[in-house]
């Protein structure tokens, strides 16, 4: 790929710190940056510099392609045995009156409401409760696949798996094989937060450790399956904690190659025990996306959730290393809205999402969960009479 004029100007800028010039040259030469260089990017690099490097890597990997998918969420419960300080979504058992607990039949009813709709994935994640155990989820996954074999089941984080496997007295390898046999096809990236115990013990002490989170993904990768990874940033962590987090992911990816996507998750301070912690600015969000793209050289994709950061910021992020803006087209997911997300009712029609990507100068590609192309919308012409497709569900009491 030809080096952009901006990149040439950057390399020839006499005012650029030598350390930053060396990092830029490494990016150009496809060399991996070090832990200390990652910290340096957070501490010293300006947004314009980071954008040039991250966009170069993004376009090396994907050109102008920008991915989205059609999925829907099932959130079994917002009740949880854990008490994460940053969480605006979950309620402790003593707050049961403020929560919901779906039965298996109610969850299957949600799946059936999408019969005939062109969705490709069901995303299942929620709180942790004793009744949602290995047997429950095994049956749920199996029944979903029996009802709709083409629907990709992406479900549960290591926080949930660690709990249910421990309760069942089985090891991670056995548990993940059981889940695969039941119909599980990939794992979302949630529950990672910040791996380092210095931070994790303060914000999410009770649930699985960073090492356990990584171990569960590693076992999943060993049986040939794929997963995503996240990082919750912008709260009490320091920059080096972020780099430490990405370093651990990078090391595991070197061993297994099983991660598809990295998703930086912006901390939101509404209605949680960390409401005194200010949120990051949009500029810091963009810097964080860019540094993630530069540091995680062995990850194919960097994703931004448009519903969490706003449509405008999602468009901007496409110039800072992001090549995927998710694509949840229903308004049933409560995790974002309860935390104070920019989009309180996250619904976009396919045309709106395609236009958002095109207006940022990129090519919209609808994908399935494993990044196979479903529809290339770059030259697609929507009919004037084509109605926006919103997938909304009534609340199940």
Backbone torsions as a table, in degrees:
resi	resn	phi	psi	omega
1	UNK	NA	135.5	-179.5
2	UNK	-68.8	137.3	179.2
3	UNK	-72.8	134.0	-178.4
4	UNK	-69.4	159.5	177.2
5	UNK	-60.7	-37.4	178.4
6	UNK	-61.4	-37.9	179.5
7	UNK	-67.5	-41.2	178.8
8	UNK	-62.2	-43.2	179.0
9	UNK	-62.9	-40.2	-179.7
10	UNK	-60.9	-47.9	-178.0
11	UNK	-66.1	-26.1	-178.7
12	UNK	-98.2	6.8	-178.8
13	UNK	-76.3	112.9	-177.5
14	UNK	-68.7	-16.9	-179.1
15	UNK	-88.8	-8.0	179.8
16	UNK	-72.6	133.2	178.5
17	UNK	-54.9	137.6	-179.6
18	UNK	-55.2	-37.0	179.9
19	UNK	-64.5	-38.1	179.1
20	UNK	-73.2	-34.6	176.0
21	UNK	-64.3	-38.1	179.1
22	UNK	-65.2	-38.6	177.6
23	UNK	-65.4	-42.9	178.8
24	UNK	-60.3	-40.0	178.9
25	UNK	-66.3	-37.5	176.4
26	UNK	-60.8	-43.8	178.5
27	UNK	-60.1	-44.5	179.8
28	UNK	-62.5	-35.8	-178.1
29	UNK	-90.1	5.6	-179.4
30	UNK	59.4	39.6	176.4
31	UNK	-103.0	147.4	-178.5
32	UNK	-75.3	137.1	175.1
33	UNK	-87.4	156.9	-175.5
34	UNK	-89.6	171.4	176.1
35	UNK	-56.0	-49.7	-178.1
36	UNK	-63.0	-35.3	177.4
37	UNK	-68.6	-34.3	175.1
38	UNK	-61.9	-44.3	177.4
39	UNK	-63.4	-40.7	179.2
40	UNK	-59.7	-39.2	178.3
41	UNK	-59.7	-43.6	178.0
42	UNK	-64.6	-38.9	-172.2
43	UNK	-84.6	-30.5	-169.2
44	UNK	-122.2	-24.1	-170.2
45	UNK	-81.5	137.1	176.0
46	UNK	-84.2	161.3	-174.2
47	UNK	-60.5	-42.5	-178.7
48	UNK	-61.1	-42.6	177.7
49	UNK	-60.8	-48.4	-178.8
50	UNK	-62.6	-39.3	179.5
51	UNK	-62.6	-41.0	179.7
52	UNK	-62.8	-45.4	-179.0
53	UNK	-67.9	-47.9	-176.6
54	UNK	-65.4	-40.3	-179.6
55	UNK	-67.3	-35.4	177.2
56	UNK	-61.2	-46.1	179.7
57	UNK	-65.1	-44.1	179.8
58	UNK	-57.7	-45.0	-177.6
59	UNK	-76.0	-26.6	171.6
60	UNK	-61.7	-41.2	-176.3
61	UNK	-81.3	-39.3	-167.2
62	UNK	-133.3	-2.3	-173.9
63	UNK	61.3	-134.1	178.8
64	UNK	-95.4	3.4	-178.3
65	UNK	-62.2	134.2	175.9
66	UNK	-131.8	126.8	-169.3
67	UNK	-100.2	149.8	169.8
68	UNK	-150.6	162.0	176.6
69	UNK	-136.9	167.5	178.7
70	UNK	-106.5	108.9	-179.8
71	UNK	-135.3	173.1	171.3
72	UNK	-140.8	158.2	-174.2
73	UNK	-108.2	143.4	164.6
74	UNK	-120.8	123.8	177.7
75	UNK	-114.8	96.4	-170.8
76	UNK	-54.0	-37.7	-178.6
77	UNK	-160.7	154.8	169.7
78	UNK	-107.8	7.3	173.0
79	UNK	-85.3	147.3	-173.8
80	UNK	-154.4	144.2	176.9
81	UNK	-78.9	-12.9	-178.9
82	UNK	-99.3	157.7	-175.8
83	UNK	-127.2	71.3	179.8
84	UNK	-76.0	130.3	-171.7
85	UNK	-67.6	-26.9	-176.3
86	UNK	-87.5	-8.3	-168.1
87	UNK	-85.0	123.6	175.8
88	UNK	-96.5	-7.9	-169.6
89	UNK	-91.1	-48.6	-170.2
90	UNK	-82.8	158.9	175.4
91	UNK	-127.6	139.8	177.3
92	UNK	-70.6	164.7	-176.0
93	UNK	-60.0	-30.7	178.7
94	UNK	-69.6	-11.8	177.7
95	UNK	-106.1	31.2	-173.0
96	UNK	-55.9	-30.6	-178.0
97	UNK	-66.1	-17.8	-179.1
98	UNK	-95.4	4.6	-172.9
99	UNK	-120.6	-175.6	175.3
100	UNK	-136.1	152.9	176.7
101	UNK	-139.4	101.4	-179.2
102	UNK	-74.5	141.1	170.2
103	UNK	-80.4	169.0	177.3
104	UNK	-60.8	-41.0	-179.1
105	UNK	-64.5	-38.1	177.6
106	UNK	-65.0	-38.0	177.3
107	UNK	-67.0	-40.6	177.6
108	UNK	-67.0	-31.7	175.5
109	UNK	-63.8	-36.7	176.6
110	UNK	-62.2	-45.5	178.3
111	UNK	-58.5	-44.1	-176.3
112	UNK	-67.1	-25.8	177.9
113	UNK	-65.2	-18.1	179.5
114	UNK	-98.2	7.3	176.1
115	UNK	-57.2	130.3	179.8
116	UNK	85.7	-8.3	177.8
117	UNK	-92.1	147.4	-173.9
118	UNK	-82.6	47.6	175.2
119	UNK	-89.9	150.6	-176.6
120	UNK	-116.2	-10.0	-172.5
121	UNK	-146.3	141.2	166.8
122	UNK	-110.9	129.5	-177.0
123	UNK	-110.2	115.2	-174.5
124	UNK	-116.2	117.9	176.6
125	UNK	-161.3	145.9	-179.4
126	UNK	-171.7	-152.6	179.0
127	UNK	-76.8	175.2	-177.8
128	UNK	-112.7	119.7	177.7
129	UNK	-135.4	149.7	-176.1
130	UNK	-57.6	-36.2	-175.6
131	UNK	-70.5	-19.9	175.9
132	UNK	-89.0	84.5	-173.1
133	UNK	-111.9	-171.2	-177.9
134	UNK	-57.1	-45.9	-178.8
135	UNK	-63.4	-40.4	-178.8
136	UNK	-63.0	-51.9	-175.8
137	UNK	-70.1	-34.1	176.6
138	UNK	-59.9	-45.3	179.4
139	UNK	-67.0	-41.0	179.8
140	UNK	-59.9	-49.6	-178.8
141	UNK	-61.1	-43.5	-179.2
142	UNK	-62.2	-43.9	-177.9
143	UNK	-69.6	-34.0	175.1
144	UNK	-62.5	-47.0	-178.6
145	UNK	-67.4	-33.6	176.4
146	UNK	-65.8	-38.2	-178.6
147	UNK	-73.9	-41.4	-176.9
148	UNK	-142.2	86.2	-174.3
149	UNK	-59.2	-28.5	-177.0
150	UNK	-80.4	-8.8	-177.6
151	UNK	-82.8	122.3	-179.0
152	UNK	-76.8	126.8	179.6
153	UNK	-95.6	109.3	173.7
154	UNK	-111.3	115.5	-166.8
155	UNK	-151.2	143.1	168.8
156	UNK	64.6	144.5	178.3
157	UNK	-101.2	168.5	175.7
158	UNK	-57.6	-23.6	175.9
159	UNK	-60.4	-45.5	178.9
160	UNK	-72.2	-42.9	-179.2
161	UNK	-64.5	-42.7	178.7
162	UNK	-57.5	-43.4	-178.4
163	UNK	-65.6	-48.7	-174.3
164	UNK	-74.0	-31.0	177.8
165	UNK	-71.7	-39.7	177.4
166	UNK	-62.7	-42.7	179.4
167	UNK	-64.0	-35.0	-179.7
168	UNK	-85.4	-5.7	-179.6
169	UNK	60.4	44.8	174.6
170	UNK	-125.7	153.7	-179.5
171	UNK	-81.4	170.4	-175.7
172	UNK	-61.4	-42.0	-176.8
173	UNK	-62.7	-44.4	178.7
174	UNK	-64.0	-44.7	-178.3
175	UNK	-62.6	-44.5	-178.0
176	UNK	-67.8	-34.3	176.3
177	UNK	-66.0	-39.6	176.1
178	UNK	-59.6	-42.8	-179.5
179	UNK	-65.5	-41.7	177.9
180	UNK	-61.9	-44.4	-179.3
181	UNK	-63.1	-28.5	-179.0
182	UNK	-80.1	-15.2	178.6
183	UNK	127.3	-3.6	176.1
184	UNK	-64.0	136.5	-176.7
185	UNK	-119.7	-24.4	172.7
186	UNK	-159.3	165.8	-177.3
187	UNK	-117.5	132.5	174.6
188	UNK	-71.3	174.7	-172.0
189	UNK	-97.6	4.1	-173.3
190	UNK	-65.8	166.6	176.9
191	UNK	83.8	-3.2	-179.0
192	UNK	-73.7	-40.5	-179.1
193	UNK	50.5	-117.7	170.2
194	UNK	-121.4	128.3	-174.4
195	UNK	-69.4	-37.7	-170.5
196	UNK	-61.9	130.3	-176.7
197	UNK	-62.1	-23.7	178.4
198	UNK	-58.8	-34.0	177.1
199	UNK	-97.7	-45.4	-174.3
200	UNK	-58.7	-38.5	-179.4
201	UNK	-66.2	-21.7	179.9
202	UNK	-88.7	-32.6	-173.7
203	UNK	-106.3	-20.0	-176.5
204	UNK	-155.0	55.7	-168.6
205	UNK	-63.7	-38.8	-168.9
206	UNK	-77.6	-27.8	-171.4
207	UNK	-86.7	-176.2	-172.9
208	UNK	-54.5	148.6	179.6
209	UNK	-76.1	169.7	175.1
210	UNK	-60.1	-39.3	179.6
211	UNK	-64.2	-39.9	179.3
212	UNK	-68.8	-38.5	176.5
213	UNK	-57.8	-48.2	-179.0
214	UNK	-65.5	-38.3	-178.1
215	UNK	-64.4	-38.7	179.3
216	UNK	-66.7	-42.6	176.5
217	UNK	-63.9	-37.5	180.0
218	UNK	-63.8	-42.5	177.7
219	UNK	-62.8	-38.0	178.0
220	UNK	-64.9	-42.0	178.7
221	UNK	-65.6	-35.2	-177.5
222	UNK	-61.7	-27.0	179.0
223	UNK	-97.1	21.6	170.4
224	UNK	83.6	18.5	-175.2
225	UNK	-108.5	164.8	-173.9
226	UNK	-113.9	157.1	179.7
227	UNK	-152.7	172.0	176.5
228	UNK	-112.5	170.4	177.9
229	UNK	-137.7	149.8	178.7
230	UNK	-132.2	171.1	169.7
231	UNK	-148.0	125.8	175.8
232	UNK	-87.6	115.4	-174.0
233	UNK	-122.5	162.9	172.4
234	UNK	90.0	32.0	179.1
235	UNK	-125.4	-106.5	-176.7
236	UNK	-104.0	0.2	-177.8
237	UNK	-75.0	157.5	172.7
238	UNK	-97.3	167.8	-178.5
239	UNK	-58.4	-39.3	-176.7
240	UNK	-67.8	-25.5	174.7
241	UNK	-65.1	-38.6	178.1
242	UNK	-64.0	-43.9	-179.1
243	UNK	-67.0	-40.3	176.3
244	UNK	-57.8	-42.8	179.3
245	UNK	-60.6	-48.6	-178.6
246	UNK	-69.4	-32.0	177.6
247	UNK	-63.0	-42.1	178.8
248	UNK	-64.7	-38.2	176.4
249	UNK	-66.7	-41.6	-179.2
250	UNK	-63.7	-40.1	178.9
251	UNK	-64.3	-43.5	178.7
252	UNK	-65.6	-39.6	178.9
253	UNK	-63.9	-34.7	175.6
254	UNK	-60.4	-36.6	-176.7
255	UNK	-79.0	-37.5	-169.5
256	UNK	-116.2	-32.9	-175.1
257	UNK	66.9	18.6	-172.7
258	UNK	-89.8	-10.9	178.5
259	UNK	-81.4	137.8	176.5
260	UNK	-97.9	-44.6	-166.0
261	UNK	-140.4	142.5	171.0
262	UNK	-111.1	132.7	-174.9
263	UNK	-125.8	102.2	171.7
264	UNK	-69.2	128.3	-179.1
265	UNK	-110.2	120.8	-178.5
266	UNK	-74.2	128.2	175.0
267	UNK	-65.6	131.4	175.6
268	UNK	-115.7	137.3	-169.5
269	UNK	-104.9	14.3	-178.0
270	UNK	-81.0	128.8	170.7
271	UNK	55.3	45.4	172.1
272	UNK	-140.3	-179.7	-174.6
273	UNK	-79.2	1.8	177.3
274	UNK	-119.8	29.8	-176.9
275	UNK	-66.2	-14.1	177.6
276	UNK	-80.5	-10.8	-178.6
277	UNK	-88.0	121.1	-178.8
278	UNK	-68.6	150.7	178.8
279	UNK	-82.6	157.1	178.1
280	UNK	-70.9	158.3	176.7
281	UNK	-81.8	166.4	176.2
282	UNK	-60.8	-37.7	179.2
283	UNK	-61.9	-41.4	178.0
284	UNK	-67.9	-35.9	176.2
285	UNK	-59.5	-46.9	-178.9
286	UNK	-65.6	-39.3	176.5
287	UNK	-60.3	-41.1	-177.3
288	UNK	-67.9	-41.1	175.3
289	UNK	-59.4	-45.0	-176.5
290	UNK	-64.2	-44.7	-178.7
291	UNK	-66.3	-37.8	175.7
292	UNK	-59.3	-43.1	179.9
293	UNK	-63.9	-39.0	-179.0
294	UNK	-71.4	-42.3	-173.0
295	UNK	-76.0	-42.3	-174.5
296	UNK	-87.9	68.9	-174.4
297	UNK	-67.2	-19.3	-178.8
298	UNK	-101.2	10.3	171.4
299	UNK	-98.2	132.4	-179.3
300	UNK	-71.4	-37.4	-168.6
301	UNK	-131.2	145.7	169.7
302	UNK	-119.7	127.1	-174.9
303	UNK	-114.8	142.4	170.8
304	UNK	-120.7	130.7	176.4
305	UNK	-82.4	109.3	-178.0
306	UNK	-60.5	-33.3	-178.0
307	UNK	-66.9	-25.5	-177.1
308	UNK	-87.9	-36.1	-171.5
309	UNK	-109.2	-3.4	-178.9
310	UNK	94.7	154.7	-178.9
311	UNK	-66.2	-38.8	-178.7
312	UNK	-65.1	-47.3	179.7
313	UNK	-65.0	-35.9	176.9
314	UNK	-61.1	-41.5	176.7
315	UNK	-62.0	-44.5	178.9
316	UNK	-61.5	-38.6	-176.1
317	UNK	-62.4	-22.6	-179.6
318	UNK	-67.2	-12.2	173.7
319	UNK	-101.9	7.4	-178.5
320	UNK	-129.8	37.3	171.9
321	UNK	101.8	-15.4	-176.3
322	UNK	-79.8	135.6	176.9
323	UNK	-126.1	4.8	-178.3
324	UNK	-142.6	129.9	179.0
325	UNK	-118.5	29.4	178.9
326	UNK	61.4	-150.7	-177.9
327	UNK	172.4	26.2	179.4
328	UNK	-61.0	115.8	-174.5
329	UNK	-103.4	13.1	176.2
330	UNK	-118.7	170.9	-178.5
331	UNK	-113.8	29.9	-175.8
332	UNK	-91.5	-13.7	-177.4
333	UNK	-78.2	122.8	-175.3
334	UNK	-99.0	-14.3	-175.5
335	UNK	-59.4	-42.5	-178.6
336	UNK	-72.1	-52.2	-172.2
337	UNK	-64.2	-35.7	-179.4
338	UNK	-70.7	-18.8	179.0
339	UNK	-94.0	0.2	179.1
340	UNK	91.7	32.5	179.4
341	UNK	-63.7	159.3	179.7
342	UNK	-62.8	-37.0	-178.6
343	UNK	-101.5	100.9	-177.0
344	UNK	-73.3	-26.2	176.8
345	UNK	-131.4	80.5	-169.0
346	UNK	-73.9	92.2	175.3
347	UNK	-136.0	130.0	173.5
348	UNK	-137.1	140.2	173.3
349	UNK	-72.4	163.1	177.0
350	UNK	-58.3	-43.0	-179.9
351	UNK	-62.0	-42.2	179.6
352	UNK	-62.6	-41.5	-179.5
353	UNK	-67.9	-41.7	176.8
354	UNK	-62.3	-44.7	179.3
355	UNK	-63.2	-39.1	178.6
356	UNK	-58.3	-44.1	-179.4
357	UNK	-69.8	-43.9	-179.7
358	UNK	-64.3	-36.5	-179.9
359	UNK	-68.5	-15.8	174.1
360	UNK	-91.9	5.2	178.4
361	UNK	80.2	22.4	-177.9
362	UNK	-117.6	169.5	-178.8
363	UNK	-100.9	120.6	-179.1
364	UNK	-81.6	128.3	179.2
365	UNK	-127.1	117.6	171.8
366	UNK	-78.6	130.0	-177.3
367	UNK	-119.9	167.5	165.4
368	UNK	-95.6	-173.9	-174.7
369	UNK	-60.9	-33.1	-176.4
370	UNK	-94.8	15.9	175.8
371	UNK	68.9	24.0	165.9
372	UNK	-77.2	140.9	-177.1
373	UNK	-73.5	126.2	174.4
374	UNK	-93.7	-51.7	178.4
375	UNK	-145.7	131.3	172.6
376	UNK	-91.3	112.2	-175.5
377	UNK	-95.6	11.0	-175.7
378	UNK	-62.8	-42.1	-179.6
379	UNK	-111.3	14.5	-176.8
380	UNK	-73.9	133.8	178.4
381	UNK	-109.2	115.5	177.3
382	UNK	-76.2	139.1	175.8
383	UNK	-69.8	144.7	-179.9
384	UNK	-59.5	-31.1	-177.7
385	UNK	-89.1	-2.9	-177.3
386	UNK	-68.5	122.7	-176.8
387	UNK	-84.7	144.8	174.8
388	UNK	-58.2	139.6	-179.4
389	UNK	-100.8	102.5	174.1
390	UNK	-104.2	137.9	179.8
391	UNK	-114.3	96.2	-175.5
392	UNK	-116.6	147.6	-178.9
393	UNK	-122.8	148.0	171.0
394	UNK	-71.5	157.0	176.7
395	UNK	-73.0	132.4	177.1
396	UNK	-94.9	117.3	-177.3
397	UNK	-82.0	NA	NA
